[in-house]
Amino acid sequence: MPKSSPRPIPPALPCRTDVLISGAGPTGLTLAASLRRLGVDHVLLDRHDGVRPGSRAAAVQPRAMEYLDRIGVGAGLALEGRKGRGFCLHDGERPLLRASYDGLDTPHPYILLASQQTTEQHVARRLEELGGTVHREHRLLGVTPDFPGITATVAGPDGVLRAVTARYLVGCDGLHSTVRTAAGIAFPGEAPEQLFALADVRLKPGAEVAAHDDTTFFLSGAGLLLLSPLAGGLHRLVAPVPAGSAAPRAEDVEELLARRGPADGWARAEEVVAASVYRAQERVAERFRAGPVFLAGDAAHTHSPAGGQGMNTGIQDAGNLAWKLHAVLTGAAPGELLDSYHAERRPVAARLVAFTGQFARAATLSDPASGRLRNALLAAAATAPGVTDRLARTLAQLDIDYSREPDLGAPRPGTRVAPLDVPPDGLRWTLALPGPDTSQHGHRGKRHGPLTVRHVPDLKTTLLVRPDGYLAAAGVPADPCDVAARLSQYLPLPHPQ
Ligand SMILES: Cc1cc2nc3c(=O)[nH]c(=O)nc-3n(C[C@H](O)[C@H](O)[C@H](O)COP(=O)(O)OP(=O)(O)OC[C@H]3O[C@@H](n4cnc5c(N)ncnc54)[C@H](O)[C@@H]3O)c2cc1C
């Protein structure tokens, strides 16, 4: 028998670091890859021995793809997924409303249908390419304050307890976050009773047309059925089921398709590849920061998975926090910059939980008369100008902004700068200057300290764009040395200096 090659010896767990990240799901991996790209010293640990299998997130939204592009993950991931074209609401055969991603102003005008596992593998691979690592089979057990940071107790695979001292700790450790509990941060919200069945299925030939390009919600008198194309020729089916139901078998899937799906009887399942039941919780952490401790991803917010938003929101939490940690740890920004993480990301999470909760409740109405009224309202809304476009932008997460100013048509700090307008340069700041590019630097732009300078022909005023793609300031001086020297003036500080 050929000898198997020995497993590489994992690096020893450092006892001191700038940023300790607990949890290597999509949020922790994105944060670690970002910090690695920025050159920030960190330690990423996870209690499991590898990327977890199982059917969870199945879609990467355009806004998350835009951030993943910045850390060098987007292009490779886009090649592996299937490109869905939007969301659709149906009543049996009758379309009620369609939110298409086709015309969105993003380099990724589609829902990337890729399993969470695939997404995590791509980010983990990128982290490795950048020279980073995940300390697998390391469980964070507890945290004690150790001014100005913390000391965490970590159990390794050998059962030995080790102490890791860090200036900052980020809990990316999911719904049942140990970090959140240790920091005493409340996680208020609800746990609705409604149980959902989830099945990843291979439909019989011919039946794929039921949801070929769109994630489709069938809202019939018999109840909700979500049918979404997945990578690998599969479809995901999600449906509310009575309390006590077990994971759906092939015959349950057939019945759900026949009673709630496109047309009586013709959409048939050939194979159930994975099945489970779950109950969604709707919660948002009271604080996303408590001193040196931060929460990100499911540790900070959880909601109904309908609409495919959770993992995407965690990826963007990581994007918001990474450059701020870098700026503060390098002395380029005051410590208060880190308060803007809570100020910017918590309202996003609260709005998301409210939106997905309302949608889930409307989609699962049990009274037939209310269901008919809902469907009539949806069909009417679809004909109102701009409604479906706005819905597509919301689901694609392109409408997220941190602006505190009313929209009067001028560029507002805190709003997204479309990468098609001002192309990013990794996790660097971008100074966009109006006018044609006469430099030799082409699409890479010219680098000045922390800034990349780009010329954008149709721009009306200079724009300073943050490393996470949001506008820091408009109308700033055109001299990059001047802007770089005054960068701290353009930070989203609670009380501008
Ligand atoms: C059925 C289902 C369907 C979903 N569908 C979608 C979808 O279509 N789109 C979408 O965007 N989202 C979806 N989600 C949500 C998505 O799966 C989560 O939002 C996402 O996993 C959150 O990522 P995270 O990294 O924050 O947390 P997690 O993925 O939960 O990762 C947390 C990590 O922390 C580790 N950990 C926990 N405790 C410790 C500890 N004490 N020490 C060390 N490590 C620890 C865990 O091992 C884990 O690896 C779905 C979820 C479910 C359940």
PDBQT file of the ligand as one rigid body, heavy atoms in Angstrom, charges set to zero:
ROOT
HETATM    1  C1  LIG A 501     -30.824  26.242   6.855  1.00  0.00    +0.000 C 
HETATM    2  C2  LIG A 501     -30.060  27.485   6.660  1.00  0.00    +0.000 A 
HETATM    3  C3  LIG A 501     -30.057  28.124   5.422  1.00  0.00    +0.000 A 
HETATM    4  C4  LIG A 501     -29.349  29.306   5.243  1.00  0.00    +0.000 A 
HETATM    5  N1  LIG A 501     -29.380  29.911   4.028  1.00  0.00    +0.000 NA
HETATM    6  C5  LIG A 501     -28.674  31.069   3.851  1.00  0.00    +0.000 A 
HETATM    7  C6  LIG A 501     -28.595  31.705   2.565  1.00  0.00    +0.000 A 
HETATM    8  O1  LIG A 501     -29.167  31.230   1.567  1.00  0.00    +0.000 OA
HETATM    9  N2  LIG A 501     -27.873  32.840   2.450  1.00  0.00    +0.000 N 
HETATM   10  C7  LIG A 501     -27.211  33.394   3.514  1.00  0.00    +0.000 A 
HETATM   11  O2  LIG A 501     -26.552  34.436   3.336  1.00  0.00    +0.000 OA
HETATM   12  N3  LIG A 501     -27.252  32.813   4.735  1.00  0.00    +0.000 NA
HETATM   13  C8  LIG A 501     -27.962  31.671   4.922  1.00  0.00    +0.000 A 
HETATM   14  N4  LIG A 501     -27.961  31.058   6.135  1.00  0.00    +0.000 N 
HETATM   15  C9  LIG A 501     -27.258  31.703   7.252  1.00  0.00    +0.000 C 
HETATM   16  C10 LIG A 501     -25.761  31.408   7.231  1.00  0.00    +0.000 C 
HETATM   17  O3  LIG A 501     -25.534  30.017   7.260  1.00  0.00    +0.000 OA
HETATM   18  C11 LIG A 501     -25.127  32.094   8.437  1.00  0.00    +0.000 C 
HETATM   19  O4  LIG A 501     -25.527  33.446   8.448  1.00  0.00    +0.000 OA
HETATM   20  C12 LIG A 501     -23.594  32.000   8.384  1.00  0.00    +0.000 C 
HETATM   21  O5  LIG A 501     -23.148  30.689   8.598  1.00  0.00    +0.000 OA
HETATM   22  C13 LIG A 501     -22.993  32.898   9.466  1.00  0.00    +0.000 C 
HETATM   23  O6  LIG A 501     -21.605  32.817   9.393  1.00  0.00    +0.000 OA
HETATM   24  P1  LIG A 501     -20.709  33.087  10.681  1.00  0.00    +0.000 P 
HETATM   25  O7  LIG A 501     -19.308  32.909  10.212  1.00  0.00    +0.000 OA
HETATM   26  O8  LIG A 501     -21.105  34.367  11.292  1.00  0.00    +0.000 OA
HETATM   27  O9  LIG A 501     -21.110  31.948  11.717  1.00  0.00    +0.000 OA
HETATM   28  P2  LIG A 501     -21.005  30.373  11.567  1.00  0.00    +0.000 P 
HETATM   29  O10 LIG A 501     -21.101  29.958  10.143  1.00  0.00    +0.000 OA
HETATM   30  O11 LIG A 501     -21.983  29.802  12.527  1.00  0.00    +0.000 OA
HETATM   31  O12 LIG A 501     -19.527  30.043  12.041  1.00  0.00    +0.000 OA
HETATM   32  C14 LIG A 501     -19.171  30.118  13.398  1.00  0.00    +0.000 C 
HETATM   33  C15 LIG A 501     -17.866  29.362  13.588  1.00  0.00    +0.000 C 
HETATM   34  O13 LIG A 501     -17.455  29.535  14.933  1.00  0.00    +0.000 OA
HETATM   35  C16 LIG A 501     -16.956  28.307  15.427  1.00  0.00    +0.000 C 
HETATM   36  N5  LIG A 501     -17.088  28.342  16.891  1.00  0.00    +0.000 N 
HETATM   37  C17 LIG A 501     -18.229  28.424  17.616  1.00  0.00    +0.000 A 
HETATM   38  N6  LIG A 501     -17.947  28.490  18.924  1.00  0.00    +0.000 NA
HETATM   39  C18 LIG A 501     -16.593  28.450  19.036  1.00  0.00    +0.000 A 
HETATM   40  C19 LIG A 501     -15.693  28.475  20.143  1.00  0.00    +0.000 A 
HETATM   41  N7  LIG A 501     -16.137  28.573  21.410  1.00  0.00    +0.000 N 
HETATM   42  N8  LIG A 501     -14.362  28.413  19.905  1.00  0.00    +0.000 NA
HETATM   43  C20 LIG A 501     -13.887  28.320  18.626  1.00  0.00    +0.000 A 
HETATM   44  N9  LIG A 501     -14.711  28.269  17.545  1.00  0.00    +0.000 NA
HETATM   45  C21 LIG A 501     -16.043  28.349  17.747  1.00  0.00    +0.000 A 
HETATM   46  C22 LIG A 501     -17.801  27.253  14.751  1.00  0.00    +0.000 C 
HETATM   47  O14 LIG A 501     -17.128  26.019  14.689  1.00  0.00    +0.000 OA
HETATM   48  C23 LIG A 501     -18.025  27.867  13.366  1.00  0.00    +0.000 C 
HETATM   49  O15 LIG A 501     -17.048  27.432  12.433  1.00  0.00    +0.000 OA
HETATM   50  C24 LIG A 501     -28.638  29.868   6.327  1.00  0.00    +0.000 A 
HETATM   51  C25 LIG A 501     -28.626  29.223   7.571  1.00  0.00    +0.000 A 
HETATM   52  C26 LIG A 501     -29.330  28.041   7.743  1.00  0.00    +0.000 A 
HETATM   53  C27 LIG A 501     -29.306  27.362   9.086  1.00  0.00    +0.000 C 
ENDROOT
TORSDOF 0
